[in-house]
Amino acid sequence: MKSYEIYLSEWSMLKSSAPPGSVIWITGLSDSGKTTLARHFSSRLRSLGKPPTLLDGDQLREVFWDHQTFDRQSRMQLGFKYASLCKMLALQGHTVIIATIALFREIHTWNRKNLPGYFEVYLDTPLEELRKRDSKGIYRRFDAGEISNVYGLDLKADIPLYPEFRVRFVPGKPPEAVADELTTKFIQSLKENHHEQKGICRHERGSCAPWTFEYHQKSI
């Protein structure tokens, strides 16, 4: 596999031939480290002269959510609003990075069919580790019976079937290293997709497998 530095040198060539916009959809359960990875990844792209538009699910919820219902239907509607915003920005030429849960098969399918340059990242973190982090007290409050409709507990989470970048939790690996690997794979994906026919999903053709890396992600 080529080194990270080699891919950096190829970035300038890709910028002129890459699609006008793209969406990097970073997903995982609560406290899996989505925002941490998104920020580091955003910093990598910015250093390459491609400043991305960074969106965070917690911040977007304050803008789009006009009620406090956390049931499946409400969450799905909110997820589609996020996806629609990403599409609008990407079609204007933005590289969009979004950190959100939105673990619904319907949203994943819609994203692949509608989002330009779609690149899905799934943070595969064990529930035991998430409970240890619990930076927002979500898991503790669920166990105490104070809240319900929590992804991965009483609310089903649809795990992405074909993420372009799947990272598995292993203690000790810093998020900066994961961001480097993600940057390398994203640039490689742009290069490969440039040589493929537009509108054809490689996963649907069965011609490739998703990338998998092991990682450790600090809670946010």
Secondary structure as GFF3:
##gff-version 3
##sequence-region A 1 220
A	DSSP	alpha_helix	4	17	.	.	.	ID=ss1
A	DSSP	beta_strand	22	28	.	.	.	ID=ss2
A	DSSP	alpha_helix	34	47	.	.	.	ID=ss3
A	DSSP	beta_strand	53	56	.	.	.	ID=ss4
A	DSSP	alpha_helix	57	64	.	.	.	ID=ss5
A	DSSP	alpha_helix	72	91	.	.	.	ID=ss6
A	DSSP	beta_strand	95	99	.	.	.	ID=ss7
A	DSSP	alpha_helix	105	114	.	.	.	ID=ss8
A	DSSP	beta_strand	118	124	.	.	.	ID=ss9
A	DSSP	alpha_helix	127	133	.	.	.	ID=ss10
A	DSSP	alpha_helix	138	143	.	.	.	ID=ss11
A	DSSP	beta_strand	165	169	.	.	.	ID=ss12
A	DSSP	alpha_helix	175	194	.	.	.	ID=ss13
A	DSSP	alpha_helix	202	205	.	.	.	ID=ss14
A	DSSP	beta_strand	211	215	.	.	.	ID=ss15
###
